[in-house]
Amino acid sequence: MRFEGTQDYVATDDLKVAVNAAIALERPLLIKGEPGTGKTVLAVEVAKALGAELIEWHIKSTTKASQGLYEYDAVSRLRDGQMGEERAKDVANYIKKGKLWEAFTAEKRPILLIDEIDKADIEFPNDLLQELDRMEFYVYETDQTIKAKQRPIVIITSNNEKELPDAFLRRCFFHFIKFPDEETMKEIVDVHFPDIKNKLVKDALTTFYAMRELPGVKKKPSTSELLDWLKLLMNEDIDLETLKEQDPDRLTPPLHGALLKNEQDVALFERLAFLARRGDGNGGGRRGPAG
């Protein structure tokens, strides 16, 4: 099983090496990177490329590791027992299988995505160490051991919101998705919008990377936000250069709400664009962020 990318996902050579190394080592692949760089989508595309089932476990701040194994609904069983329900006699009727259980018992080797593991409590990764190592766990209520038929391909994503324990990191193959450079970003845009005008892409990327490089920007626009912005520009049939000529007083690009997500960054962009434009008007300052 080798991952070589897909038509819908631009995978760099080092990312493909990381995926295939994790598959060969049968270790979880830990993917870090900025939000919006395609970490979650990677699992979808690996599943698609390998023809495997994708089992997704999206982690929240309240998620417990045990929920990935199973949950026992004792309250429902007690209520049913009080009502004289026949099903209450069998505890198995009140066991809800978790995502690891699903992955371990899948007929064909699946992809198990543990998404945004850093959202959970700091003990969450450690609580999964034994299960991910041994690929088995014990169900106390039914006195049975659930053992993986084959090791699933485990992809774990993190936004680096908190440090992960060393013991957990030792068991993973790690890869950091670097933010795409302009050439790679153009490939990504071409995959999503094959008929887009080259002039629009060129102008949009200039503006996009200028926004990301703003000193003091609070939330840098991401790849997914760039794609949203381009989609809006295409829907409105807006050309950035033409608009700038029609409205020379405009400080922010059209539909900038797809890129800038708080008022501080909008104000910062407008202030720097104004200063850059005033410099140009005085006989040759540098080009502003919007131009």
Secondary structure, 3 states (H helix, E strand, C coil): CCCCCECCECCCHHHHHHHHHHHHHCCCEEEEECCCCCHHHHHHHHHHHHCCCEEEEECCCCCCHHHHHEEECHHHHHHHHHCCCHHHHCHHHHEEECHHHHHHCCCCCCEEEEECHHHCCCCHHHHCHHHHHHCEEEECCCCEEEECCCCCEEEEEECCCCCCCHHHHCCCEEEEECCCCHHHHHHHHHHHCCCCCHHHHHHHHHHHHHHHCCCCCCCCCCHHHHHHHHHHHHHHCCCHHHHHHHCCCCCCCCCHHHCCCCHHHHHHHHHHHHHHHHHHHCCCCCCCCCC
